[in-house]
Amino acid sequence: MPKLTRIYTRTGDDGTTGLVGGQRLRKNALRIDAYGTIDELSSVVGMARNALLASTERSERASRLDAWLGWTQDMLFNLGSDLATLPKNRWEGMPLISAAEATALERAIDEAQRDLLPLANFIHPGGSACGAQLHVARTVCRRAERLLVTLSESETISPDVLIYVNRLSDALFVWARWSNNALGEPEHLWNAKSQPPQPR
């Protein structure tokens, strides 16, 4: 476990940042953008967890969802560490995303779906504070996925990573619905023929 004894190092003052193997890249490099977005995603998941615990009683579903979200943050940290390490600098036993993580997310999706009615229409993001944050997390996850796909065109990215991130966006969508359902928040359906409110 690394020990963080000093937060500022001044080494990034020239617009570069260091990878785990010691290489330095510009802070706007695609690899940095990708794992920075994974970090952003984890932050939004953390906000959703805070909203979940602040707005619900300690119901079984809230505890279950918080457990899934806590696990997700751990996996996102592993993924960020992977992206901050070039393949040649990986070490034995390094935590990496594998096919098992995507399988676990599929299990989570199936579990949550059992409590939800099938969707017959598109819905808008929103609902409870937790549900809305999980919808934001889903959109950040999709952005991370786009960056990873682009990065994979020039650098080696594990297919398991791409599958995991794709499955995570699905899970975040279902978890948003699941939390809103638990709190009795209605889903706002897309209306293609929506009209503006009438004048007062």
Secondary structure, 3 states (H helix, E strand, C coil): CCCCCCCCCCCCCCCEEECCCCCEEECCCHHHHHHHHHHHHHHHHHHHHHHHHHHCCCCHHHHHHHHHHHHHHHHHHHHHHHHCCCHHHCCCCCCCCCHHHHHHHHHHHHHHHCCCCCCCCCECCCCCHHHHHHHHHHHHHHHHHHHHHHHHCCCCCCHHHHHHHHHHHHHHHHHHHHHHHHCCCCCCECCCCCCCCCCC
